[in-house]
């Protein structure tokens, strides 16, 4: 990086920064991207894992936002078919329900509620246009019970189904990173922007610091893009000028539960609206389910944690609408992240009322900042950002990412059959093969190559999950995994899906990584302890009953990197 002069330097390796890097390099720019931690380590791995238009924005008459998101949903289904899949949602209606989902008004005793919902969902389908997945349906009480057998039946009248989509947010970000690299972008993680290089009041480069070696280097670029999400305001402050950005972080908390415990089939469930006007989703996720989310103020941005009160809030509504009684001991894991909402200055609006729209802002120093938005609209956010750079360069904007397949997606219909065939030949279970398809697409063949070279790499990392040892090797060689946390939290979702949150397998993962990356035994042990310490910190914040194998050996001291 230090020996090159780039056209565009992107700061931030979440889904938005990755999208900007891909859009810029696809237009022919010479691109670099830096990320101070790991790719998708912030907001971009802490979502509900949905690619959706946002039905709750219809009652707010934010039709432009919904239309934009639905168009982007369609493009993602087209350009990343292995990563983004349609999901059916069940929306139950109970006797006495007075609030249409997200509506700011009530209906008298629920009169006319079905008609209002039918109109709203029709509008949702129409806003998607030709990219609509499938038209919504009005369904009977019996059909609701068949699709969502765990729902409380007292007072259940009828329901609707509609369609949105689901993705693995961290793997989507990695697919963008890898695709951008394929097109020629230079990309690093664990590389922090510490100061800006200016000439005549304009930023012409960034001083970056490598986290592991503490080495610093100056990276020069004609355009610098600030795509750091909740940190966008802080990054702009590095120029020494008052930031024009005001970010209001909004905390979202999710619980991960067993699908078996929830009696959850393939359809997601939309729970009736909470007293504070939240919409809660229960969404299938492999053998697990993701449930959430909250929308509250901020806390420690560096270490988002789930509190006992937030868990109690989510469980209250889960047990109100399901004919089960789930407790804290039934929770597989919990996670929290911050949405980077744009807040107009001089307003005291709550985070729940702030728009999820995005804005591209240019500072007097020349930095271009992309702020706000949501996972679903990352591509449009990136396109709008690079359009600003094109106009600066007096070139006509072109939009190649509208039809650009992400790595692993090309000719997926035929490639999917080949991945399945080869997985069977290697003796992998159906669950493993499905996981390989949905995580890697046609790139799964590179993982299979590793297994062919060493059959032991087909061994599962955790007995009841589909992850295999070969993925650890692949993550080191092809996805820039630098720590056990990178593998357990983002290259895989073990930290979310394993009841021990990866603590039982972290030593094994670290040993494989040590062999791949040449760590000393001291480094291996330090990075293992870093992971254990982070998991235990999160568990302590939750104040939940201990889970076997997680805290039984007591708190681990952090390495100097964590202190």
C-alpha positions, 0 to 999 in steps of 0.5 A: 500500500505504501508503495502505490498511489491509489485512486480510492482509499476506503476506510472501513471493512464492513458491508458498506466499505466492502461494497464501495471498494467493489463498486469503485474497482469494478468501474476501473479505479485503483482501490485500497481498503483498510479495516481497523479490526476484522472484516464485518466485526462490527454492525455487519455481523450483528444484524437479524440476517435479513435482506428485506424492504422493511414492512414497518416503514410503510405506515411511516409513508417512507415508500422511497426507502422501502422501494429502494430496499426491495429493489436491492433485495431483488438484485442480491437474490440475482447476484448472490443466489447462494448467499441470499435466499427467500424466506416465508414470513407468517404474520398472525392476527389475534382477536382484539389486535388494534395495531396493524404492524408498525401503524401509528394509529389503532383500529376500533377493536381490530375492525378492518385490521385484515383489510388494512394489512392486505392493503399494506402487504399488497403495496409491499409486493407492488413496490418490489415490482418485477423483482417481487419474490411471491405475492402475499397470501391471506391464510386461515387460522388452521394454516397459521397453526400449521406453519407456526405450531408454537404460536398461542392459539387463544384468540388467534383468528387468521393471518398472512404470509409474505416473503422477504430474504435471508443472508449470512451478513458476515459471509456476504461481507467476505464475498464482497471483499473477495470479489473486490480483491479479484478485480484488483483491490488491495485490502487489509484488515487489522489496519487502523487509520490514525491520522490524515495527510493533508496538502492545502487543506485537502486530504491526500492520504492516510497514516495507517497502523498495523495492529499486530506489528505496530508498524505505520505507513502512509497510504496516498489516494486521490479520494478517501471514503469514510465508511466506518459506520458508527465511527464515522463521526470520530474518523472525520474528527481526525481531520481537525475540523468539526464533523458534519456527521452526527451518528446516533448509534442504536443498539439491537439485541438478538437471542439465538435459540434452538429451532427444535425448542421453538417447534419452528419450521421453515417459515419465519414468524412476525410477533404482534407489535410490542407496547413500545411499537417494536416488531420482533422476528423469529427467523430460522437459521440452520438448526437454530433460530434468530430472535429479535431485535431491540432498538435502544440507545448506545453504550460501549461501542467497542464492546457491545454487550447484551444485558440481563434486562434486554434478555428479559424484555425479549423473553417476555414477548416470546413467551407471551405469543408462544405456547412454550415457556422458555427461560434464560437456560434455553438461550443458545447465545445472545449478541448485540450490535449498533446501527449507525443511524444519521441524526439531524442536528438539534433533535431529540428523536429516539433511535426508533424514530430515526430514518434508516436512509443513507446520506453521502456527505463531502467535508471541506477536507475532501473526505467523502463519508457514507453514513446511515443505511442498512444491510439490504441497501449496501450496494445502492449506498456504495453506488451513490458514494462512487457516483460522487467520485465519478462526478468529481472526476468529470466522468459519467457514472456507470453502475456495473454492480447492478448485474455483477455476480459475487464470488461463488455465484456464477451459473449457480444453478448448475454449480450447486448440483456439482457442489452437492455431488462432490460433497456426497463423494467426500462422505459429507453429511447433507447438513454439511453439504447444505452449509458449504453451498450456502456459505461458499457457493461454487468456491466450496470446491476449494474447501473440498480440495483441502479435504481430498488432500487430508481426509481428517479435515472433513471432521466436524469441529462441533458434533451437532453443527455442520462446520469442518476443520477444512474451513479453518485452513481455508479461512487462513489461506483465502479469507485473511483470518488472523485470530481464532475469533475471526474463524469462530465469529465471522468465517463461521457462526460457531460463536452464535450456534454453539451452546459453549460459544466455541470455547470448547473448540477454540484451542483446536482451532488455534492449533490449526491456525498456528500451523498455517500462520506460523505462530509460536506457542506463546502467541497461540495461547495468548490468542486463545485466551483473548477469545475465552476472555471476550466470551466470558466478558459477554456472558458476565454482562448477560448475568445468565445461568452458567452454561456447561463448558463456558465459565466453569474454569473461571475468568481468563486474564486478557492478553496485553492486546485486550487490555 
